[in-house]
């Protein structure tokens, strides 16, 4: 039951994200702030790879912004 | 340790180098990046992990195309309750992982492939990945889809593969959409479907089983059963861990990022929900703040909260009427229990010419509410890296 409830919560969040897709186009001269280093949605890939692996051994969840499954026995 | 790359890894490396050596059409002025990082993890449960990493990346175009190679080594030394509760002394282990990646843009499309191999004395893993990213709506939106396959072999230290060798196959499909929602903000949504099929137990783990007399004896002694006394009250049988062979997980995550003029930086928040077929659910929230201290210095602070509700077959104590009727599913994996973890960290990044680097320090506290051997732990995590752009 908890799985079903969580799944529907995910669907709801997905609908919200889909709803903002297709917002008004940002003009090139409006992108100065979006181009700043602090606005990068992805961190440095090598730094994030190490951090993600560490979190993968500490947290039971799989996927999302974090770690994938597999690749580590972590015994 | 000498790293032995399998035949597919050598082929993938050759392809990656061939692409990397080609003149890029319009790559950045400094297309090569050499990286070195080290992560040090230490916690109050007697676990120390040092993970040095080296990587090289070659930009192939200005739209995210690149060829990359990465090697990381985990040096683990542990005498945690997981280990000592099985009457085992401290162990040390080295895990080595190598990753290769290749992405090349074709207009607004960015296909990518990746290969991973990791080895530790009792675990081998080979991973393959493929992805496709597409920019649209005037580059205000980016959609991506990726698939990763992991083929693992679980072994047992000190025995050959003929003695103990169990397969585990993992699939992960990722769908993500990033949308600019104005000149100052963007949002990203990610959904991950993960399927694991095979041996998901830990071969060293035996689950203590109690009968009602043992539980009553502990109660009459006025003690809670824990690491120091569980041997006194448990049944003598050593029952191996047993969990379902298949685990299907759904993760949905949203990241919001907004520029804040007053601090020349941004605020961000990640929210993530996870649920799987074992009944385990988890919620993660990670707000953070990043700001420019000067043109060359970036600072960040972040907080991460992780809340997990146990798998439906998790028990603090497995109590049976007789040893022949043990529960079909039983586990001692605290990562399947109820717990809460909070992490507070800060990062300092700097750049000077072609050299840049960072230092990231964080502290984490974990509280287990239903784990027989441990109520909580404190961890200190340090990570630092250097980048050379050529």
Interface residues (C-beta under 8 A of the other chain):
Chain A: X2 X3 X6 X7 X9 X10 X13 X14 X16 X17 X18 X20 X21 X22 X23 X24 X25 X26 X30 X31 X32 X33 X34 X36 X37 X38 X39 X41 X44 X45 X46 X47 X49 X50 X51 X53 X54 X58 X59 X60 X61 X62 X63 X64 X65 X66 X68 X69 X70 X71 X72 X73 X75
Chain B: X35 X37 X39 X41 X49 X51 X53 X55 X57 X68 X70 X72 X74 X82 X95 X97 X99 X116 X118 X120 X122 X123 X125 X127 X137 X138 X140 X141 X148 X150 X152 X154 X168 X170 X172 X174 X177 X178 X179 X180 X181 X182 X183 X184 X186 X187 X188 X189 X190 X191 X192 X193 X194 X196 X202 X204 X249 X250 X251 X252 X253 X254 X255 X257 X259 X261 X264 X265 X266 X270 X271 X272 X273 X274 X275 X276 X277 X279 X280 X281 X282 X284 X290 X291 X292 X298 X306 X308 X309 X335 X336 X341 X358 X360 X364 X366 X379 X381 X383 X385 X387
